[in-house]
Amino acid sequence: MAKNESKIVIFGGTGYIGCYLVKASLNLGHPTYVYSRPNSTKTDLLNEFRSLGAKIVTGELDEHEKLASLIKEVDVVISVLAYPQVFDQLKIIDAIKVAGNIKRFLPSDFGVEEDRVSVLPPFQEFLDKKKKIRRAIEAAGIPYTFVSANCYGAYFVNFLLHPHDKGEDIIVYGSGEAKVVLNYEADIGYYTIRVAIDPRACNRTVIYRPSTNIVSQLELISFWEKKTGREFKRIYVSEEELVRLSTTLPYPENIKASILHAVFTKGDTANFDIVENEYLEASTMYQDLKSTTIEELLDIFLHNPPKPALAAF
């Protein structure tokens, strides 16, 4: 194994953001393992991973001995398990403790900085579960990096602008002036693999907030109007309405309303300073990695539109 290579296992690698992490790990030359359910329906994606050099390990998360045996073979463990599986990460933590050799564990965060924000109850319950995983990792003495990747750029361009539609209406949440951080998913993949093996990020929280990726909804719409030559009617949903929806909609729609409130009316991804002794910021750590700017991301949709994203909340 080359000097800068680390063996990495990724749980949830066939998920929305997980596939970007798998490909980034392989492209950066790391021996990469993907732990997948035996009955996974994503055979095409798994075959693609194999063709790129990934090792697919099939198993369930409650197979403790198999987990511990696999983890003994690697240096870094990354979890991108979906929200319903948040507490399943406790099984990964138990296996890491048995293995005793892991240099870094990255749990399934990848959203707002949960130790920093205070949000509406449905979203807070969501974040509290993730915070319990963070505290369990700290209590176990496992070397970690906590990642706040903020918003998935391609997902939210789809969600906010509906670039594949012919309609002329665009919904704006709140005033539309709050700033939000939109990071292209492929960039999130590369940042994550870099921080996973970076000694500076050990036992630290890393926030992905490139200055070129901070934008308001109104600015985003204006950029899209200039690129498409179209003019859109802005339909405003007030902050008060989002608060109401968070209390009246059924699960999981109440969580979505709460996320929209936190991100697009309060600006919770961009409204606090990154204090050096408290957080690290990825784009300043890796200036050799050029982040995809908001306008470049819109160009991707304009010239080579991605397929509409599956729900990533």
Disulfide bonds with the S-S distance in Angstrom:
none
